[in-house]
């Protein structure tokens, strides 16, 4: 059977490509795929235990089976149409437009969070960042986060936009709007949305330094996988 493997961030670096195709025996599972990839791409071996794996956009466990045409994504720990509440953006974020479109007139309080590229990290000068994502799964994760926050508070409205690509210092990487009847709910939702997207959305950040070096910031483990049947 033929499968497609998508690799992101440090996994792509280890493989030397963001996408490869493999031909495996029918009914093979992830353990067989792991052996094949480890043999062909030995740089994956030291990072494999840190990877989450998704099949066709769903996180799975190590016993999951593969099928003809499966799309397997290798997902390192995350840095952290258009769904109704979330967007992964390839272009600069139109903050004014987002505020205009997402703050309802019946909400008495709104909070705007803008995450920007800063010029340093741990005493090293940062010159730019590169964001990469498993886009369908990332958009679904952001949509789920916003939807669950809204369902917990009557009248709350949450929207999340996250950039991809290479961003210069000062550019906006993530924008969150939270609107509610009262300010406490809006503040709480904005903070919760940011903390959850860092943990749950397969989005990775690579820092580029003034000395020419670069590092993937992979710090938070991705969310719990579903059981693979």
SETIMAR-158959 format. One line per 5 residues: number of its first residue (from 0); their letters; for each residue x, y, z of N, C-alpha, C. Coordinates in steps of 0.1 Angstrom, whole numbers, plus 5000, padded with zeros to 4 digits. Example, Ala and Ser with C-alpha at 12.3 -4.5 7.8 and 13.67 -1.06 7.14 Angstrom:
% SETIMAR-158959
0 = as = 5132 4943 5078 5123 4955 5078 5132 4967 5078  5128 4978 5071 5137 4989 5071 5129 5000 5079;
% end
This chain:
% SETIMAR-158959
0 = xxxxx = 5009 4988 5000 5000 5000 5000 5009 5012 5000  5004 5023 4994 5011 5035 4993 5006 5045 5003  5015 5052 5011 5011 5062 5020 5019 5074 5018  5014 5085 5023 5021 5098 5023 5025 5102 5037  5038 5106 5039 5042 5110 5052 5046 5125 5051;
5 = xxxxx = 5039 5133 5060 5042 5147 5061 5051 5149 5073  5062 5156 5072 5070 5159 5084 5071 5174 5086  5071 5178 5098 5071 5192 5102 5083 5196 5111  5087 5208 5110 5097 5214 5119 5109 5205 5120  5113 5200 5132 5126 5193 5134 5124 5179 5127;
10 = xxxxx = 5112 5174 5126 5110 5161 5119 5114 5162 5104  5110 5173 5098 5113 5176 5084 5128 5177 5082  5134 5184 5092 5149 5185 5091 5156 5171 5092  5151 5163 5101 5157 5149 5102 5155 5141 5089  5143 5142 5083 5140 5135 5071 5147 5141 5059;
15 = xxxxx = 5149 5154 5059 5154 5161 5048 5144 5165 5037  5131 5164 5041 5120 5168 5032 5107 5170 5040  5098 5177 5035 5085 5179 5042 5075 5169 5038  5077 5162 5028 5068 5152 5023 5075 5140 5016  5071 5128 5019 5077 5116 5012 5066 5106 5010;
20 = xxxxx = 5068 5098 5000 5058 5087 4998 5065 5073 5000  5058 5064 5006 5063 5051 5009 5054 5040 5004  5059 5029 5001 5052 5017 4997 5054 5006 5008  5044 5003 5016 5045 4994 5027 5036 4982 5024  5039 4970 5031 5030 4959 5030 5016 4962 5035;
25 = xxxxx = 5006 4956 5029 4992 4958 5034 4991 4955 5048  4982 4963 5055 4979 4961 5069 4990 4964 5079  5001 4970 5074 5011 4974 5083 5006 4985 5093  5013 4987 5104 5009 4997 5114 5020 5007 5116  5018 5015 5126 5028 5026 5129 5042 5020 5134;
30 = xxxxx = 5042 5008 5140 5055 5003 5144 5063 4999 5132  5056 4993 5122 5064 4990 5110 5069 5003 5103  5060 5013 5103 5064 5026 5097 5076 5032 5104  5076 5031 5117 5087 5036 5126 5100 5029 5122  5099 5016 5121 5112 5009 5117 5117 5013 5103;
35 = xxxxx = 5108 5014 5094 5112 5018 5080 5118 5032 5080  5111 5042 5087 5116 5055 5087 5130 5056 5095  5131 5049 5106 5143 5049 5114 5155 5044 5106  5152 5033 5098 5163 5028 5090 5167 5037 5078  5157 5043 5072 5160 5052 5061 5165 5066 5065;
40 = xxxxx = 5160 5071 5077 5163 5084 5082 5168 5083 5096  5180 5079 5098 5185 5077 5112 5184 5089 5121  5184 5101 5115 5183 5113 5124 5169 5114 5131  5160 5106 5126 5147 5106 5133 5147 5099 5146  5156 5089 5147 5157 5080 5159 5157 5088 5172;
45 = xxxxx = 5166 5098 5174 5167 5104 5187 5155 5113 5191  5147 5117 5180 5135 5125 5183 5122 5118 5182  5122 5105 5179 5109 5099 5176 5100 5099 5188  5106 5096 5200 5097 5095 5212 5091 5109 5216  5095 5120 5210 5089 5133 5212 5078 5136 5202;
50 = xxxxx = 5077 5128 5192 5068 5131 5181 5054 5126 5185  5044 5133 5181 5030 5128 5180 5028 5125 5166  5019 5115 5163 5016 5110 5150 5001 5112 5147  4998 5117 5136 4984 5118 5131 4982 5110 5118  4971 5103 5117 4967 5097 5105 4954 5103 5100;
55 = xxxxx = 4955 5109 5088 4944 5116 5082 4938 5127 5091  4947 5134 5098 4943 5145 5106 4939 5142 5120  4940 5130 5124 4936 5126 5138 4948 5120 5145  4950 5125 5158 4961 5119 5166 4958 5105 5169  4968 5096 5168 4967 5082 5171 4978 5077 5180;
60 = xxxxx = 4975 5065 5185 4985 5059 5194 4994 5049 5186  5004 5043 5193 5014 5035 5186 5009 5023 5179  4997 5018 5183 4992 5006 5178 4983 5008 5166  4982 5020 5161 4973 5024 5150 4977 5017 5137  4967 5013 5129 4970 5006 5116 4969 5017 5105;
65 = xxxxx = 4976 5013 5094 4977 5022 5082 4967 5016 5072  4965 5024 5062 4956 5020 5051 4961 5026 5038  4957 5021 5027 4960 5026 5014 4957 5041 5013  4966 5049 5009 4964 5063 5007 4964 5071 5020  4968 5065 5031 4968 5073 5044 4978 5084 5043;
70 = xxxxx = 4974 5095 5050 4983 5106 5052 4988 5106 5066  5001 5104 5068 5006 5103 5081 5015 5115 5084  5012 5122 5095 5019 5134 5099 5028 5132 5111  5040 5136 5110 5050 5135 5121 5050 5149 5128  5046 5150 5140 5043 5162 5147 5052 5164 5159;
75 = xxxxx = 5062 5173 5158 5070 5175 5170 5062 5183 5181  5068 5184 5193 5061 5192 5203 5059 5206 5197  5048 5212 5201 5044 5225 5195 5051 5237 5203  5052 5249 5197 5059 5260 5203 5050 5266 5213  5040 5270 5212 5025 5276 5216 5029 5276 5223;
80 = xxxxx = 4870 5258 5039 4869 5271 5041 4874 5276 5055  4874 5287 5058 4877 5293 5071 4866 5289 5081  4871 5282 5092 4861 5279 5102 4855 5292 5108  4844 5291 5115 4837 5303 5119 4845 5311 5129  4854 5305 5137 4861 5312 5147 4876 5312 5146;
85 = xxxxx = 4882 5306 5136 4896 5304 5136 4901 5305 5121  4914 5309 5120 4920 5310 5107 4935 5308 5108  4941 5300 5100 4956 5299 5098 4959 5308 5086  4966 5319 5088 4968 5329 5077 4982 5328 5071  4982 5329 5058 4995 5329 5050 4999 5344 5049;
90 = xxxxx = 4990 5353 5049 4994 5367 5047 4993 5375 5060  4999 5387 5061 4998 5395 5073 4984 5397 5078  4982 5397 5091 4969 5397 5097 4963 5411 5097  4951 5413 5092 4945 5426 5092 4938 5428 5105  4945 5434 5115 4940 5435 5129 4927 5443 5129;
95 = xxxxx = 4928 5455 5123 4916 5464 5123 4904 5457 5117  4906 5450 5106 4895 5443 5100 4889 5432 5109  4898 5425 5115 4894 5414 5124 4886 5419 5136  4890 5430 5142 4883 5437 5152 4869 5441 5147  4869 5447 5136 4856 5452 5130 4846 5440 5127;
100 = xxxxx = 4852 5429 5123 4843 5418 5120 4839 5409 5131  4847 5409 5142 4844 5399 5153 4840 5404 5166  4838 5418 5167 4833 5423 5180 4818 5427 5178  4809 5419 5184 4795 5422 5182 4791 5434 5190  4781 5441 5184 4776 5453 5191 4769 5451 5204;
105 = xxxxx = 4765 5438 5207 4758 5436 5219 4767 5431 5231  4781 5432 5228 4790 5429 5238 4796 5441 5245  4796 5442 5258 4800 5454 5265 4815 5455 5267  4822 5443 5265 4836 5443 5268 4843 5435 5257  4855 5439 5253 4863 5432 5243 4877 5433 5246;
110 = xxxxx = 4884 5422 5244 4899 5421 5247 4906 5417 5234  4916 5425 5230 4924 5422 5218 4938 5418 5222  4942 5406 5219 4956 5401 5222 4963 5400 5208  4975 5407 5208 4983 5406 5196 4997 5401 5200  5001 5389 5195 5014 5384 5198 5023 5388 5187;
115 = xxxxx = 5035 5394 5190 5044 5399 5180 5058 5393 5181  5065 5393 5171 5079 5388 5171 5088 5397 5178  5094 5392 5189 5103 5400 5197 5118 5398 5192  5126 5407 5196 5140 5407 5191 5150 5400 5199  5145 5392 5209 5155 5385 5217 5148 5372 5223;
120 = xxxxx = 5156 5363 5227 5152 5351 5235 5163 5346 5243  5162 5345 5256 5173 5340 5265 5187 5346 5261  5187 5359 5260 5199 5367 5258 5205 5365 5244  5197 5360 5235 5202 5359 5221 5194 5368 5212  5200 5375 5203 5193 5384 5194 5186 5376 5183;
125 = xxxxx = 5172 5378 5183 5164 5372 5173 5162 5382 5161  5163 5377 5149 5162 5385 5137 5149 5382 5130  5143 5370 5131 5131 5367 5125 5126 5353 5130  5113 5350 5128 5108 5337 5132 5101 5331 5119  5101 5318 5119 5094 5310 5109 5083 5301 5116;
130 = xxxxx = 5071 5303 5111 5060 5294 5117 5056 5284 5106  5054 5272 5111 5050 5261 5102 5038 5254 5109  5029 5248 5102 5018 5241 5108 5013 5230 5099  5006 5220 5106 4998 5210 5099 4985 5217 5097  4983 5224 5086 4972 5234 5085 4958 5229 5088;
135 = xxxxx = 4953 5218 5082 4940 5213 5085 4937 5210 5099  4947 5204 5106 4946 5200 5120 4947 5212 5129  4956 5222 5125 4957 5234 5133 4945 5242 5133  4939 5244 5121 4926 5252 5120 4915 5245 5128  4915 5232 5128 4904 5224 5135 4907 5226 5150;
140 = xxxxx = 4919 5226 5155 4923 5228 5169 4919 5242 5174  4922 5252 5166 4918 5266 5170 4903 5267 5170  4897 5262 5160 4882 5262 5160 4876 5256 5173  4882 5244 5176 4877 5237 5188 4879 5245 5201  4891 5251 5202 4894 5259 5214 4884 5270 5215;
145 = xxxxx = 4881 5278 5204 4872 5289 5205 4858 5284 5208  4854 5273 5201 4840 5268 5203 4838 5264 5218  4848 5257 5224 4846 5252 5237 4846 5264 5247  4855 5274 5245 4854 5286 5254 4841 5293 5253  4836 5294 5241 4823 5301 5239 4811 5293 5246;
150 = xxxxx = 4812 5280 5245 4801 5272 5251 4801 5272 5266  4812 5276 5272 4813 5277 5287 4808 5290 5293  4806 5300 5284 4802 5313 5289 4792 5319 5279  4780 5321 5284 4769 5327 5276 4773 5340 5270  4771 5341 5257 4773 5354 5250 4788 5357 5246;
155 = xxxxx = 4797 5348 5250 4811 5350 5247 4814 5348 5232  4823 5356 5226 4827 5354 5212 4842 5354 5211  4848 5343 5206 4862 5342 5205 4867 5339 5191  4877 5347 5186 4882 5344 5173 4897 5344 5174  4904 5335 5167 4918 5333 5167 4924 5332 5153;
160 = xxxxx = 4934 5340 5150 4941 5340 5137 4956 5338 5140  4962 5328 5133 4977 5326 5135 4984 5326 5122  4995 5333 5121 5003 5334 5109 5012 5322 5107  5014 5320 5094 5025 5310 5090 5035 5318 5082  5047 5311 5079 5057 5317 5071 5067 5324 5080;
165 = xxxxx = 5076 5332 5073 5087 5339 5080 5083 5353 5083  5084 5357 5096 5080 5370 5101 5092 5378 5106  5092 5390 5103 5103 5399 5108 5099 5404 5123  5109 5409 5130 5107 5414 5143 5096 5425 5142  5087 5424 5151 5076 5434 5152 5064 5430 5145;
170 = xxxxx = 5064 5420 5136 5052 5415 5129 5043 5407 5139  5030 5407 5136 5020 5400 5144 5020 5385 5140  5021 5376 5150 5021 5362 5147 5008 5356 5151  5001 5361 5161 4988 5356 5165 4980 5367 5170  4967 5367 5166 4957 5377 5171 4945 5370 5177;
175 = xxxxx = 4941 5374 5188 4929 5368 5195 4920 5379 5199  4907 5378 5195 4897 5387 5200 4887 5379 5209  4884 5385 5220 4874 5379 5229 4864 5390 5233  4851 5387 5231 4841 5397 5234 4830 5391 5243  4826 5398 5253 4816 5393 5262 4808 5404 5268;
180 = xxxxx = 4798 5401 5276 4790 5411 5283 4798 5419 5293  4808 5412 5299 4816 5418 5310 4830 5415 5308  4839 5424 5314 4853 5423 5311 4860 5411 5316  4856 5406 5328 4863 5394 5334 4862 5382 5324  4850 5380 5318 4849 5368 5309 4858 5370 5297;
185 = xxxxx = 4859 5382 5292 4867 5385 5280 4882 5383 5283  4886 5388 5294 4900 5386 5298 4904 5372 5300  4895 5364 5307 4898 5350 5310 4898 5342 5297  4889 5345 5288 4888 5337 5275 4901 5340 5267  4905 5353 5266 4917 5356 5258 4929 5348 5263;
190 = xxxxx = 4931 5348 5276 4943 5341 5282 4942 5326 5280  4930 5321 5282 4928 5306 5280 4930 5302 5266  4925 5310 5256 4927 5307 5242 4942 5306 5238  4950 5316 5243 4964 5316 5240 4971 5304 5246  4969 5301 5259 4975 5290 5266 4972 5277 5259;
195 = xxxxx = 4959 5275 5255 4955 5263 5249 4961 5261 5235  4961 5272 5227 4967 5270 5214 4981 5266 5214  4989 5271 5224 5003 5267 5226 5004 5252 5228  4994 5246 5236 4995 5232 5239 4988 5223 5228  4978 5228 5222 4969 5219 5214 4970 5220 5199;
200 = xxxxx = 4975 5231 5194 4976 5233 5179 4989 5229 5174  4990 5221 5163 5002 5217 5157 5009 5228 5149  5014 5238 5156 5021 5250 5150 5035 5250 5156  5045 5252 5148 5059 5252 5153 5065 5265 5150  5075 5269 5158 5082 5282 5157 5097 5279 5156;
205 = xxxxx = 5103 5285 5146 5118 5284 5145 5123 5298 5146  5133 5300 5156 5139 5312 5158 5152 5313 5151  5154 5325 5144 5166 5327 5136 5174 5338 5144  5187 5336 5146 5195 5345 5154 5205 5353 5146  5210 5364 5152 5219 5373 5145 5232 5366 5141;
210 = xxxxx = 5235 5355 5148 5248 5348 5145 5246 5338 5133  5234 5338 5127 5231 5329 5116 5226 5316 5119  5225 5312 5132 5220 5300 5137 5205 5300 5138  5198 5288 5139 5184 5288 5141 5180 5276 5149  5169 5277 5157 5165 5266 5166 5150 5265 5165;
215 = xxxxx = 5145 5253 5164 5130 5250 5166 5127 5251 5180  5117 5259 5184 5113 5260 5198 5102 5250 5201  5106 5238 5205 5096 5227 5207 5097 5224 5222  5087 5230 5229 5087 5229 5243 5075 5222 5250  5063 5224 5243 5051 5218 5249 5047 5205 5242;
220 = xxxxx = 5044 5195 5250 5039 5182 5243 5026 5185 5237  5024 5179 5225 5011 5180 5218 5001 5172 5226  4988 5176 5224 4977 5170 5231 4976 5155 5230  4968 5149 5239 4968 5134 5240 4962 5128 5228  4969 5117 5222 4964 5110 5210 4951 5102 5213;
225 = xxxx = 4943 5100 5203 4932 5091 5204 4937 5077 5203  4929 5067 5207 4934 5053 5206 4933 5049 5192  4943 5042 5187 4943 5038 5173 4937 5024 5171  4926 5023 5164 4920 5010 5162 4923 5004 5148;
% end
